[in-house]
Amino acid sequence: MKKLLKAPFFAGLFIFVGMALYFVVCYLFKMKIGYFDIEFTGITEALTYLFYGFSLGMLVYFAKDHIYSERRNQYFAIIFLWIVAVLREMGIQHWLTTHDTVITKSRFFLNPANPLYEKVNAAILMLIILAVVVWLTVKNFKNIIKGIIKLEGLYWTIVTSGVWVFITQIADRLPANYHKATGLYLSDPIHFIVKILEEGGESLLPLLLVVGLLQYHYINSQKDN
């Protein structure tokens, strides 16, 4: 099992299996009741919070791998991003504005109806998050490149996670952007697929963090031996 976990394709395989399960289960429900909205049912929302709770437990459990090493600051940066991800899931992007629906779009900052203090608060928060992400990326860039070339599972998981975040965000905005560009709505089958990709895909992100924690733990265990 450890050998499989450390394989470079493990994170991709994990996503494939997880999404396949989502699609099969949702399709069976759709066939049974004729209509199935994965977001409306709240199933993925409950699973997402469950997975985030599990990933927090793993962050605490494997803390000793990080806080007593030179990666201490990076570990706390990851915890910060974990908190941000949970708050986003809870809707922090909506809490910080009284007029617009979300602070992550340019229209929020360009809309004169939005109070200046809301724009300042949102800008500071987004800049802090961006700074942490950039710092982590720069700090690990060389190791990531070397790890990708050497087919090391941990670094493939990091890259896979980043790509998967990008894909889920595209799926999140695809229906609205498609309607804005064409004036049409996605067909029911396509919308069904996109919604599962978005909701199900986002729920897997905290589990990818767990995969990375396990891979890093096994790497350290080998070094100690």
N, C-alpha and C positions, 0 to 999 in steps of 0.2 A: 504493500500500500504506500509506503514511504517513497518507493521508487517511482510509482505512478504520480504521486503528489508533486514530486520535484521535476516532473517532465515538463518541457516548455509548452506543450499543447494542453496541459491540464486545465488552465483557466478557461480556454476556449471550449474545451470539451464540457466543462462544468456549465457554462452558459448555454451551450447547445442542448444538453440534457434538461436543464432547468426550464428553458423556454419550450422545449418539446412537451414537457409535462403540462405546462400552462396551456399550450394550444390544444392538446388532446382533451384535457379536463374541460376546458371552456367550450370546445366544439361539441363534446358529448352533452353538456348542459344545454347548449344551443339547439342541438338536435331534439332534445327531450322536451323543452318548453317553448321552442320556436323563437325565443329572443333571449339574449344574454349579454348584459353590459357588465364587464368585469370591474369597472370603476364604481358603478352604481351599487353593486352588491356589497362593496366594502371588503371583499375577501383579500385582495392584494394589499389594501391599506393595513389590515390587521396583521398580515404576514410580514409586511415591511417593518412595522414596529417591533414585531417579534424577532425578526432577523437583526434589527439594530440593537435590541436588548442583548441578544446572543453575542453579537460582535463586541459590545461593550464588555461583557463578561470575559471574552477572550483577550481584549486589550488589557484588562486588569490581570488576568491569569498569566499572560506572557510579559508583564511589565518588567520583570527582572531581567529579561533579555535585552532591555533597552536602557533603563534608568541608571544602570551601573556601567554604562559604556559611553563611548564618544558620540553615540547616536541619541543621547538623552533629549537634546533639544528637538531633534526630528520627531521623536516619539510624542512629545508634547504638541508639536505642530500637527501631527496626525490626529491627536485627540481633539484639538481645536477644530479641524476640518470635519471630524465626526460630529461634533456638536453643531456645526453649521449645517451639515447635511440633515441632521434630525430636525433642526429648527425650520429648514426649508420644507421638509416633509410636513411639518405642522402648519406651514403657511406664513412664515415670517416675512416673505416677500409681499404679502398682502397686509400685514399688520402695520407696516411702516408708511402707509399712504392712506389718506382719507378720501381720495378722489379716484385715482387710477387703480387698476386691479393688481399691478405688479411693478416692482421697482427695477427689474432687470432689463427693461426695454427703454430705448432711447426716448420714446415719447413721454416717459415719466419726467425726464429732466427738461424736455422741451416744452412741456405743457405749462403755460403761465398760471393755470388754476391751482397747481400744486404749490403748497407753501415752501418757502426757501429752506426752512429748517429741516423739512422732510428730505429735500434734495441733498442737503449737506450731510445729514445722518446716513442716508442711503449711500452716498458717495464714499464716505469714510469707511463704512462697513465693507463695501465692495472692494475698495483699495486695500484694506487690511487682508481680506481673503485672497486677493490677487497677489499681494506681496508674499504671503505664506506659500502659495502654490508655486510662484516663481522661485522663491528661495529653496524650496524642496527640490524643484526640478534642476536648478543650477547645481545644488549640492550633490545631487546624485546622477547628473547627466553622463559623466564619463563611465561610471559603473553600469548605468543602464545600457549604454551603447556596447560596452564590453560584454555585458551579460547577455544581450540579445545575440551578439555574434557567437558567443560560446554556448548558446542554447540553454542558459540557466533559467530554471522555472520561475524563480522569484521575479526576475526582471521582465520576463514575458508576461507574468501576471500583472505587473505594474502597468505595462503598456496596454495590455488587453483591457484593464480596468478603465484607463483613460479613453480608449477608443469606444468602449461600451457606454461610458457617460455621454460621449458625443452622439452616439447613435440614439440613445434614449431621448436626448434633448431634441434631436431632429424629429423623432416620432411624436414627441409632445407637441411640437409646433406645426407639424405637417398639415393636419386638418384645417387649421385657421389660415395658414399661409396659402394652401391650395385654394381655399374659398376666396381669399382676398385677390389672388392672381387670376382666377378663372371665373369667379362668380358662381361656381358649382360646388357641390358637396361631394365628398368621397362616397363611393358606392358602399352599401352596407357590408359586403364581404371584405373590402379593403379597409374600411373603418374598423371592423372587427379585428383584423390582423394588426393594424397600427395601434389600437388601444391595448391589446395584449402585449405588444412589443414595448410600449411605453410603461404601462403599469407593472407588468411582470418583470420587465427588464430593470426598472428602478429598484424593485424589491430584492434583486440579486446582488446589488452593489455592496451592501454590508457583508454579504457572504464572501464576496471576492476579497474583502479586507481580511476576513478570517483565513482564507486560503493563503494570502501573503504572510500573515502572522505565523501560520504553521510552517510554511516553507522557510522563513527566516529562522524559526526555532530549530528546525532540523539541520540547517546549515551551521548554526552555532554549535549544536550538539556534536556534529562531525568534527568541527575544529577543536573542541574540547577533548575529543577522543584521540 
